[in-house]
């Protein structure tokens, strides 16, 4: 059954469903494509509206962690200097990928351009885990 918009269950559905609220959604942040080739992996991370200096990539214990911070302020004033609309957004995001203990920081290359971070991670043999040496008990 079709119902007019005024008969919705929640009064705020129309307001918060508006496009300017959808733009602040975190659903579109840090979408990542991972492509495998013979030499390694190519990661492409979407970071719309983020500046290069606000992006960090860290390698620690075999985990590649990509983090980004974003802050925006859109202040509109009328002729008398009173705010008509004042919207701010700030937040931080991070994602981690296990790439193995055999990869070092110098093996990874990264390039940030037009809101997209591209990383190249080579395939390396995993460092074998230390195996315990047991003593035979008679």
Number of C-alpha atoms within 10 A of each C-alpha: 2 4 7 6 10 9 8 11 8 9 11 9 11 11 11 11 10 10 9 11 10 12 10 13 9 12 9 12 18 20 14 15 11 12 11 13 9 7 11 12 17 18 16 20 20 19 25 14 14 18 16 16 9 12 18 12 17 12 19 12 12 17 16 20 15 18 17 20 17 16 13 12 10 9 11 12 11 9 6 6 8 9 11 9 10 10 10 10 10 10 10 13 14 14 15 14 11 12 19 18 17 15 21 16 13 6 12 15 12 13 11 17 10 12 14 19 20 19 18 19 21 20 17 15 10 11 10 8 7 6 6 6 6 6 6 5 4 3
